[in-house]
Amino acid sequence: MSWHKFKIHKGYLLKYLGFSTAIVVGLQTQTSAQFISIAEPVEIYQLATPQRLTVPPIAHSELSLAIKSESVRDSSDLTAPPQLNTEIVREFPGIWQMRVPVEQVDSLYAIYELKAENGRTSAVSNEQRADAAVAVVLEPLPIIEISRDLNSNTALVQGGFRLKMDISSANFAGDYAGELTVIVDRR
C-alpha cells in the first residue's frame, strides 16, 4: 500500500484571541483550549480534526513582567515603562487522530502550517483589520499511540502542536484568525 500525504484545512484557529490592554487589568482564569471533540477515525489513514479550535483570551498573568527585579540601576529605570512578556505559549496535544497500521506508528511525523486570513504565513490576522497580524510559531508535539485494534492490526494515534505567539507587534485588539494545515507523513 502506498503512503499518501494528508492535507486538511481547518479555519479560525484563533477566533477569540484578543489583544487589548483591558485584558491586562481584567481577570481571566480559564486558559485552556476549547474545541469541538473529534470523531475517532474508522478507516486506515483517515485524518480526523476538529472543525474549529478556540483559544481563550490572553490572561493578565501571561503578560506578567518579563524582568523581575527589585532594584534599579539609575533614575531612568523609575520612569521607564514596564517590560511585559510578549511571547504567549499554548499547547494543543490532541488536535488530530489517525488510524494506521501498527508497524508504521514509529515512523509518523506531522507538519503544521498556519496562514493568516490576509495571506501571511506563520501568522494570524485581525478579523476587522486585515493589515494587522501576529506572528506565530508552531512546534510539533510527539505523536502518541492512544489505542490498538488487534483484529485489524491498527493503532489509533494522535498529535498536536505548541503554539507560540509574539504579541509585541499586536497593535489592535479583537479576534485573530487563520487557517491551519496539518500534514501527516512517515519517514
FENRA-V633558 format. One record per residue. N is the residue number from 1. RES is the residue in one letter. PHI is phi in whole degrees, 0 to 359 (* if undefined). Layout:
N | RES | PHI
N | RES | PHI
This chain:
1 | M | *
2 | S | 276
3 | W | 261
4 | H | 240
5 | K | 277
6 | F | 248
7 | K | 235
8 | I | 241
9 | H | 261
10 | K | 230
11 | G | 260
12 | Y | 58
13 | L | 302
14 | L | 242
15 | K | 308
16 | Y | 249
17 | L | 281
18 | G | 252
19 | F | 238
20 | S | 208
21 | T | 289
22 | A | 297
23 | I | 293
24 | V | 297
25 | V | 277
26 | G | 286
27 | L | 266
28 | Q | 241
29 | T | 267
30 | Q | 266
31 | T | 232
32 | S | 275
33 | A | 283
34 | Q | 238
35 | F | 211
36 | I | 293
37 | S | 298
38 | I | 261
39 | A | 283
40 | E | 295
41 | P | 294
42 | V | 260
43 | E | 273
44 | I | 293
45 | Y | 70
46 | Q | 281
47 | L | 262
48 | A | 250
49 | T | 222
50 | P | 287
51 | Q | 284
52 | R | 215
53 | L | 236
54 | T | 246
55 | V | 256
56 | P | 298
57 | P | 303
58 | I | 292
59 | A | 278
60 | H | 298
61 | S | 293
62 | E | 285
63 | L | 259
64 | S | 304
65 | L | 304
66 | A | 284
67 | I | 250
68 | K | 249
69 | S | 222
70 | E | 259
71 | S | 235
72 | V | 239
73 | R | 277
74 | D | 207
75 | S | 294
76 | S | 292
77 | D | 295
78 | L | 286
79 | T | 256
80 | A | 288
81 | P | 294
82 | P | 293
83 | Q | 269
84 | L | 266
85 | N | 295
86 | T | 250
87 | E | 249
88 | I | 253
89 | V | 237
90 | R | 227
91 | E | 247
92 | F | 232
93 | P | 287
94 | G | 240
95 | I | 285
96 | W | 221
97 | Q | 224
98 | M | 209
99 | R | 262
100 | V | 223
101 | P | 301
102 | V | 305
103 | E | 290
104 | Q | 259
105 | V | 304
106 | D | 285
107 | S | 261
108 | L | 278
109 | Y | 213
110 | A | 232
111 | I | 239
112 | Y | 239
113 | E | 229
114 | L | 237
115 | K | 237
116 | A | 293
117 | E | 296
118 | N | 273
119 | G | 96
120 | R | 289
121 | T | 274
122 | S | 53
123 | A | 202
124 | V | 236
125 | S | 243
126 | N | 291
127 | E | 290
128 | Q | 266
129 | R | 232
130 | A | 298
131 | D | 281
132 | A | 266
133 | A | 221
134 | V | 236
135 | A | 289
136 | V | 226
137 | V | 233
138 | L | 250
139 | E | 252
140 | P | 297
141 | L | 265
142 | P | 300
143 | I | 278
144 | I | 238
145 | E | 273
146 | I | 251
147 | S | 194
148 | R | 229
149 | D | 246
150 | L | 291
151 | N | 293
152 | S | 258
153 | N | 56
154 | T | 239
155 | A | 233
156 | L | 261
157 | V | 241
158 | Q | 220
159 | G | 214
160 | G | 196
161 | F | 210
162 | R | 256
163 | L | 259
164 | K | 244
165 | M | 246
166 | D | 261
167 | I | 271
168 | S | 296
169 | S | 260
170 | A | 281
171 | N | 259
172 | F | 228
173 | A | 281
174 | G | 134
175 | D | 272
176 | Y | 244
177 | A | 217
178 | G | 197
179 | E | 249
180 | L | 264
181 | T | 247
182 | V | 245
183 | I | 240
184 | V | 250
185 | D | 216
186 | R | 232
187 | R | 286
